[in-house]
Amino acid sequence: MMKKLIVAATLSALALSLVACAPAATTPGTTTVALQRENDDTITVTGKAGMEATPDIAQVTIGVSSRANTPQAARQDNAQAMNATLDAILALGIEEKDIQTSNMNMYNTYGDYGTVTGYRMSTDLTITVRDITKAGEVVDAAIAAGSNELGGVKYLVSNRDELYNQALSDAVELARQKAEDLAAAAGKQVGMVKQITETSDAATTRRTYDMNADTGGALAEGLKTVIQPGSTNIDAEVQVIFALLEPAAA
């Protein structure tokens, strides 16, 4: 007797889920596609695959913090240093579209007994450095121009989506191999895929950077900021449910 096929979602929802499983230009999200049959034995396995990549883009966050007795003076000092910083960064060939004001704040400063003693204005820039070898130059130029805060460096891989999709494909293949090994040990065979769930989308970055320069006289002595991007692990993990069948008759 033929087993009744139960569709886990409406036809339109299933079609959308299947489309979501295809490689996309954007970062893939968590996707589940499920078809279920009544009374089928199943086996559930997890496959995880990854690869190592060298980042080729850096995002540097630098800032200017200014203190003064009045809000107007704090804003003026901040704008002067920030404009000089922008000019120095643009002079390195960084495009305006890759420079973003990511934070701007004005605070009161307090003394004893909660009295206001002045004002502090802080402005941060996030700079996307598409030639990662220039990341240290960007830091040095910004500090020399008047920036006095460094928020950190983030590393990116320009073809990350392509690498992730490859890792995803490898993870599914590993899951099938694992299922076949387990099924064979149990005297069974692996049948159709009944469900695939993308359970992770993670990239772990290992990085180091060496601040040989400082806001004092280091630049004048010829020392430069050296930034080392290290490597990034791009990992994909899936959970796959396979039908578990009786072995074919000899």
C-alpha positions as CSV (number, residue, x, y, z in Angstrom):
1,M,0.0,0.0,0.0
2,M,1.4,3.4,-1.0
3,K,2.3,5.6,1.9
4,K,0.5,8.9,2.2
5,L,2.7,11.9,1.5
6,I,2.3,14.7,4.0
7,V,3.5,18.1,2.8
8,A,4.9,20.0,5.8
9,A,3.8,23.4,4.4
10,T,1.6,24.9,1.8
11,L,2.8,24.7,-1.8
12,S,3.6,28.4,-1.9
13,A,5.6,28.4,1.4
14,L,7.5,25.3,0.3
15,A,8.4,27.0,-3.0
16,L,9.8,30.0,-1.1
17,S,11.8,27.7,1.2
18,L,13.3,25.8,-1.8
19,V,14.3,29.1,-3.4
20,A,16.0,30.1,-0.1
21,C,18.2,27.1,-0.3
22,A,19.8,28.2,-3.5
23,P,23.2,30.1,-3.3
24,A,22.6,33.8,-3.0
25,A,24.7,36.9,-3.4
26,T,23.9,37.9,0.2
27,T,24.9,36.1,3.3
28,P,22.7,33.0,3.6
29,G,20.3,32.8,6.5
30,T,18.8,29.9,8.4
31,T,16.7,27.8,6.0
32,T,14.6,24.7,6.6
33,V,13.0,22.6,3.8
34,A,10.9,19.6,5.0
35,L,8.9,16.9,3.4
36,Q,7.6,14.1,5.7
37,R,6.1,10.6,5.0
38,E,4.0,8.8,7.5
39,N,5.6,5.8,9.3
40,D,9.1,6.2,7.7
41,D,12.1,5.4,9.7
42,T,14.6,8.2,9.6
43,I,18.2,9.0,10.6
44,T,19.3,12.5,11.6
45,V,22.9,13.6,11.2
46,T,24.9,16.8,11.4
47,G,27.5,17.9,8.9
48,K,30.0,20.6,9.5
49,A,32.6,21.9,7.0
50,G,34.7,25.0,6.8
51,M,37.7,26.7,5.1
52,E,40.3,29.2,6.0
53,A,40.5,32.5,4.2
54,T,42.7,35.6,4.4
55,P,40.8,38.8,4.9
56,D,41.3,41.4,2.1
57,I,39.3,44.3,3.5
58,A,39.7,46.2,6.8
59,Q,37.2,48.4,8.6
60,V,39.0,50.8,10.9
61,T,37.1,52.8,13.5
62,I,38.9,56.0,14.6
63,G,37.6,59.1,16.5
64,V,38.1,62.5,17.9
65,S,37.3,63.4,21.5
66,S,37.3,67.1,22.4
67,R,36.9,68.8,25.8
68,A,36.1,72.5,26.4
69,N,34.4,74.8,28.8
70,T,31.4,75.4,26.5
71,P,29.5,73.2,24.1
72,Q,30.4,75.6,21.2
73,A,34.1,75.4,21.9
74,A,34.0,71.6,22.2
75,R,32.1,71.3,18.9
76,Q,34.5,73.7,17.2
77,D,37.6,71.8,18.4
78,N,36.1,68.5,17.4
79,A,35.1,69.7,13.9
80,Q,38.6,71.1,13.3
81,A,40.3,67.8,14.2
82,M,37.7,65.7,12.4
83,N,38.0,67.8,9.2
84,A,41.7,67.4,9.2
85,T,41.3,63.7,9.8
86,L,39.0,63.4,6.8
87,D,41.4,65.3,4.6
88,A,44.3,63.0,5.6
89,I,42.2,59.9,4.9
90,L,41.0,61.1,1.5
91,A,44.6,61.9,0.6
92,L,45.4,58.2,0.9
93,G,43.0,57.4,-1.9
94,I,40.1,56.2,0.4
95,E,36.8,57.1,-1.3
96,E,34.1,59.1,0.4
97,K,31.6,56.3,0.1
98,D,33.9,54.2,2.3
99,I,34.0,56.8,5.1
100,Q,31.0,56.8,7.5
101,T,30.3,58.8,10.6
102,S,29.3,56.0,13.0
103,N,28.9,57.9,16.2
104,M,28.5,61.5,17.5
105,N,27.9,62.5,21.1
106,M,28.1,65.5,23.4
107,Y,28.4,65.0,27.2
108,N,28.7,67.1,30.3
109,T,31.7,66.6,32.4
110,Y,31.3,66.8,36.2
111,G,33.5,67.7,39.1
112,D,32.9,67.5,42.8
113,Y,29.3,67.6,44.1
114,G,27.9,67.0,40.6
115,T,28.8,70.4,39.3
116,V,29.3,70.7,35.5
117,T,32.9,71.5,34.7
118,G,32.8,71.4,30.9
119,Y,31.7,69.5,27.9
120,R,33.1,66.6,25.8
121,M,32.2,66.0,22.2
122,S,33.1,62.7,20.5
123,T,32.9,61.8,16.8
124,D,33.8,58.4,15.3
125,L,34.4,57.4,11.8
126,T,34.3,53.9,10.3
127,I,36.6,53.6,7.3
128,T,36.4,50.7,4.9
129,V,39.9,50.1,3.6
130,R,39.6,48.0,0.4
131,D,43.3,47.7,0.0
132,I,44.0,46.1,3.4
133,T,47.7,46.9,3.1
134,K,46.8,50.6,3.7
135,A,45.0,50.0,7.0
136,G,48.0,50.9,9.1
137,E,48.6,54.1,7.0
138,V,45.0,55.1,7.7
139,V,45.5,54.8,11.4
140,D,48.8,56.8,11.3
141,A,47.3,59.5,9.1
142,A,44.3,59.9,11.3
143,I,46.3,60.2,14.5
144,A,48.7,62.6,12.9
145,A,45.8,64.8,11.8
146,G,44.3,65.0,15.2
147,S,42.3,61.8,15.9
148,N,42.9,60.6,19.5
149,E,40.6,57.5,19.7
150,L,41.0,54.1,18.0
151,G,37.9,51.9,18.2
152,G,39.4,48.8,16.6
153,V,39.9,47.0,13.4
154,K,37.4,44.5,11.8
155,Y,38.5,42.2,9.0
156,L,36.3,41.1,6.1
157,V,36.6,38.7,3.2
158,S,35.2,40.1,-0.1
159,N,34.1,36.7,-1.5
160,R,32.8,35.3,1.8
161,D,29.4,34.4,0.4
162,E,31.0,32.2,-2.3
163,L,33.2,30.5,0.3
164,Y,30.3,30.0,2.6
165,N,28.2,28.4,0.0
166,Q,31.0,26.0,-0.9
167,A,31.3,25.1,2.8
168,L,27.6,24.6,3.0
169,S,27.7,22.2,0.1
170,D,30.6,20.3,1.7
171,A,28.7,20.1,5.0
172,V,25.7,18.4,3.2
173,E,28.0,15.9,1.5
174,L,29.6,15.1,4.8
175,A,26.2,14.6,6.4
176,R,25.3,12.1,3.7
177,Q,28.5,10.2,4.2
178,K,28.0,10.0,7.9
179,A,24.4,8.8,7.4
180,E,25.4,6.1,5.0
181,D,28.1,4.8,7.4
182,L,25.6,4.7,10.3
183,A,22.9,3.1,8.2
184,A,25.3,0.4,6.9
185,A,26.3,-0.4,10.5
186,A,22.6,-0.9,11.3
187,G,21.9,-3.0,8.2
188,K,19.9,-0.3,6.6
189,Q,20.1,2.0,3.5
190,V,19.9,5.8,3.2
191,G,16.9,7.0,1.2
192,M,15.7,10.4,0.2
193,V,16.5,13.6,2.1
194,K,13.4,14.5,4.1
195,Q,14.7,17.7,5.8
196,I,17.7,20.0,5.7
197,T,18.2,22.6,8.3
198,E,21.0,25.2,8.1
199,T,22.0,25.4,11.8
200,S,24.9,27.9,11.7
201,D,26.5,30.7,9.7
202,A,29.6,31.6,11.6
203,A,33.0,33.1,10.8
204,T,35.7,33.1,13.4
205,T,38.4,35.6,12.9
206,R,41.9,35.3,14.4
207,R,43.8,38.6,14.1
208,T,46.7,40.5,15.5
209,Y,47.8,44.1,15.0
210,D,50.9,45.8,16.3
211,M,50.6,49.5,17.4
212,N,54.2,50.6,16.8
213,A,53.0,54.1,16.5
214,D,51.5,56.3,19.2
215,T,50.1,59.8,19.6
216,G,53.4,61.1,20.8
217,G,56.7,61.2,18.9
218,A,56.7,57.7,17.5
219,L,55.6,58.8,14.0
220,A,58.4,61.4,13.9
221,E,60.8,58.6,14.7
222,G,59.7,56.7,11.6
223,L,57.7,53.9,13.3
224,K,54.5,52.9,11.6
225,T,51.4,51.1,12.7
226,V,51.5,47.5,11.4
227,I,48.2,45.7,11.0
228,Q,48.2,42.0,10.4
229,P,44.8,40.5,9.3
230,G,45.6,37.0,10.3
231,S,43.0,34.5,8.9
232,T,39.3,33.8,9.1
233,N,37.6,30.5,9.4
234,I,34.3,30.3,7.4
235,D,32.2,27.4,8.8
236,A,28.9,26.0,7.7
237,E,26.8,23.4,9.6
238,V,23.6,21.6,8.6
239,Q,21.3,19.0,10.1
240,V,19.9,16.5,7.6
241,I,17.2,14.0,8.1
242,F,17.3,11.0,5.7
243,A,14.8,8.3,5.2
244,L,16.1,5.0,6.5
245,L,15.2,2.0,4.3
246,E,15.5,-1.7,4.3
247,P,18.4,-3.0,2.2
248,A,17.4,-4.0,-1.4
249,A,16.9,-7.7,-2.0
250,A,19.9,-9.4,-3.5
